[in-house]
């Protein structure tokens, strides 16, 4: 009769043999490395100072630098600075140069908002009527030309009729409104293409607008005091002139011609038959 092996008996009942080492449980995987942060983790006065520049550099890398320049010019210089500067200087212009009563000036101020009420029309034009294949660049140029010409006429010409002066002032606001609609369309397109940076673009736009408005309100009194109301309006030639430059330098892919696309579709259908 064969003797039973005690180790085999222990294995049959589910217990390891006494001489066999126990299996160790597998070690847990190492924790994943934390994702790299954009800014240094250690906070110092220097790092706090360079964080806005690093954020701006990140936007320029992810987006086109000319697009960031467009936001700064339109929201900061055209909308922020020009609007605040315009509000202060035109009040002195009507009072000191045109000798108009304050009650009548309030009526004229209402006409300034006509171009802003027509913002949907400007937006429709930029989407439906491209010029030479471009949907945004020509409207920056048009806004700059309208604003520059209007501001130059008011600043240079003396003894303007009230109707002509009012038309020129409305032209200045029209240039600002057209540029505002055009850059909004650019921001909307980039927000759709790069959704993760949509909030950053809105934050940068709001910062530029606030900084420009602060600069306009703080310098308007200085220029009115030293140049007079009519001479101070000449400062408003610079922002729309920069819009003309922006229209030539901002990056925009050329849209295909609608007529050529239709012709290609017709030729493709003709080849099938």
HELIX and SHEET records of a PDB file:
HELIX    1   1 UNK A    6  UNK A   12  1                                   7    
HELIX    2   2 UNK A   45  UNK A   62  1                                  18    
HELIX    3   3 UNK A   65  UNK A   71  1                                   7    
HELIX    4   4 UNK A   72  UNK A   82  3                                  11    
HELIX    5   5 UNK A   83  UNK A   92  1                                  10    
HELIX    6   6 UNK A   93  UNK A   97  3                                   5    
HELIX    7   7 UNK A  102  UNK A  112  1                                  11    
HELIX    8   8 UNK A  114  UNK A  117  1                                   4    
HELIX    9   9 UNK A  119  UNK A  128  1                                  10    
HELIX   10  10 UNK A  137  UNK A  156  1                                  20    
HELIX   11  11 UNK A  162  UNK A  193  1                                  32    
HELIX   12  12 UNK A  195  UNK A  197  5                                   3    
HELIX   13  13 UNK A  198  UNK A  233  1                                  36    
HELIX   14  14 UNK A  236  UNK A  249  1                                  14    
HELIX   15  15 UNK A  258  UNK A  272  1                                  15    
END                                                                             
